[in-house]
Structure formats: structure tokens, C-alpha cells
Amino acid sequence: MSFPLSLPAGQGYNPAMTLPEPDETLDCEGLLCPLPVLRARKRLSTMARGAVLCLRATDAMASVDLPHFCAQSGHAYLGARDEGVVRLHFLRAQG
């Protein structure tokens, strides 16, 4: 499932782009909005600038909420890929 997103240049999903190896993984499977975003914000605040977080989510709204959170907070949304029923979201810490 994909959602149209309106994001600043460099913030959107690019299917041709290879997603980086994550520095940390955050399991948000089974959590509903807004918990994946709140947990991502907390984890990203402790990560070094440039580190990559892989957030595992089953809530479809995370595909909308996480890119918007990144656009508003200055983090970079690098894209997502599906792993069965789980969607892996990749975010780069800018903090």
C-alpha cells in the first residue's frame, strides 16, 4: 500500500535508491498511531547525527505519519520496504 506524500526535496521515497544498513532497529509492531512516531522521536533524540534508524511497523498510518514527522523535525525519511506484513521505515537522525 502506498500513499501520496507531499514532502520537501530529498525527503520522499525513491524506489531506485538503496536503503542503508540501519545503526539501530526499533520494534513498533502492533502499535497504533501515534505511538510509532512518539517512539521514533524518543529514539532519534539519543542517536548520533547521521545514524540510521529502522522502525518496524504494522500500522499503515506509519507510512504517512513518519515522513511528515521527519519533514517537520528535520530528520530524513529515507524510504521503506515491506517484509511480510511488517513495513520497515528508514530514518536518518539529524540531531
N, C-alpha and C positions, 0 to 999 in steps of 0.2 A: 504494500500500500504506500503510495506516495502522496505528498501534499504540496500544493504550490506554495512557495515561500517567497517573501519579499525581503531580501537581505542585502546589506551593503556588499560591494565588490569584494571578492575573496572570502566571503562568509558562507557561501552556498555550497551545496553538494555538487561535486564534479565527478561523474561516473568514470571518467578516464583517469582520474587521479588515484594513485595507490595510497591506501590508508597506512599510516605509520604504525610501527610496533608501539604499544602503549607502555608507559612507565608504571602506571597503576591501573587496576581494574576495580570498578565499583559495582556491586551487585544490587540492582534495584528491581529485580524480577518480582512480580506480584504487587508492586507498589503503584498506587494511582496518583494522578496529578493532585497536588503539586509536589509530592514527595521526591520524585526523581530530580527535579530542579533544585529543591532545597538541599538535598544530599550532595548534588554536584557542586553547588555553590560552596558548601562547607568544605568538601574535599579539595576543590581547586584553590581555596584560600590558603591551604597548607602546602601546596605544591610549588616547586621552583618554576620560575618563568621559562616557558618553552617546553615544559614537561607535558606529556600527552596522557590524558585520562580516557579510558574505555569504560563507558557506562552501559551496563546490560539492563535492558528494559523490556517489559512485555506490554506496557500501556501504550497504545497507539498515539496518545496525545503527546508523548515524549518527543515524537518526530516533529511536532510543531513547537512545543514549549522550549526544548533545549536550544534550537537555533536562535529563537527570539531572546532567550536568556543571554546567550553568548553575544549577540549583537548589542544588547543593552549594557552588558557588564564589561565588555572589552576582551573577553576570551574569544578564541577562534573555534568555530564549529567546522570540523574537518570533513565530516560526512558520516555515513552509516552503512552498515551491511547487515543482512539477515543471517542468522544462524538458527535454523529451525523456526520456532515460534518466538525466539528472542531476537531483538534488534540491538546491535552493537553500535553505539554512538561514540564518536571520537572527538574529543575537545582538547584544545591546546591552552594551557594556563598562560595568562598574560600578566600575572600579578607580581 
